[in-house]
Amino acid sequence: MNRYLINLSYIGTRFRGIQRKIDKSAGQFKDPHTVQGVIEEALLKLRPVNEPLLKLSSRTDTGVHALHNTVHVDLQRPNGKPYDSDRITKTLNRAFEKDGQSLRILSTVRVPASFHARLCAKSRTYLYRLAVLKSEYARESGRQQHPHARFIPIEEHDRCYFLGHPEFDINAFASVARMFEGMHDFRTFMAVAKGNPRQQEAMHSLRRIDQITVERGQTMTAAFNRERTERYYEFWDVRIRGRSFLYRQVRRMVGAWVAAAEGRITERDIYRMLTVPSQNSWCSNVFVAPAYALYLCHVEYDPIDLAFPAAADETNDGQLSRAIAQP
């Protein structure tokens, strides 16, 4: 049995998240609606002796995208030898392309049995994309422009959070966002999954955010639409890096920062939500930011955790280099 780290990317629009929703222990069931289910089904094309069961590094919710996510899987080849890593990558990508899946394997690398995609992750970086309507277009004849009458480039549909509040202040947004750096109890910003109260998780809601940056972004529109898009909107990239996050924590934080930037809540409200950790501290006029503008950008590992002992096959060195080079 050999263990493989799979680096992958996907557009989450048509997936119900990454985690399989069907319990395979109850029998052989396909799950074509989740990233895990699609990958596990495609791995069967390699004809392994065992049933492929992915271990996820980072769970992304319905509609969330990934520029770089990771999983690991144990595979036993019929002849007992390891699979060629490039063969795994090509086989999976061929299957995804045939089925029209918005899913791509970036690389595959054989790793030691001690490696775990989730437990060995040193940090995760998320990107949240905002498009803010410029103030001169936010009002028409002294009135706020109706969101359904506003121009939105179709290429950015389900890819970016479009905002049109005439008083939106990006400096206020960045100012309150910086308050979240460091170690905090993020219980206020933790959602409770349906059918899973996660009551014990409230005891472990301390998390450290290493860095939050708010920088100018750019549109992903085609040249035909780009000039008009840039005339109406300013794009902003919000990057958040930390070792781990609570359920929907990033989206709830961004929603609070947007509320502060639009003047719906104050900096004092933000401070209370952060320093009085409780679901009761959540402000009712804060809306959770939509999933479609969130991207998992990078899962970082220590190269030592990916390396075999010195006595291992030296051919793994080239695979290791490629894995570390993934964005």
Salt bridges, closest charged atoms under 4 A:
GLU40 OE1 - ARG20 NE 2.91
GLU40 OE1 - LYS24 NZ 3.29
GLU41 OE2 - LYS30 NZ 3.78
GLU51 OE2 - LYS24 NZ 3.11
ASP61 OD2 - ARG248 NE 2.83
ASP61 OD2 - ARG251 NH1 3.69
ASP74 OD1 - ARG3 NE 2.67
GLU156 OE1 - ARG129 NH1 2.85
ASP158 OD2 - HIS157 NE2 3.59
GLU167 OE2 - ARG139 NH2 3.34
ASP185 OD2 - ARG187 NH2 2.87
GLU201 OE1 - ARG198 NH1 3.19
ASP210 OD1 - ARG208 NE 3.41
ASP210 OD2 - ARG241 NH1 3.72
GLU215 OE1 - ARG239 NH1 3.53
GLU234 OE2 - ARG216 NH2 3.67
GLU262 OE1 - ARG264 NE 3.02
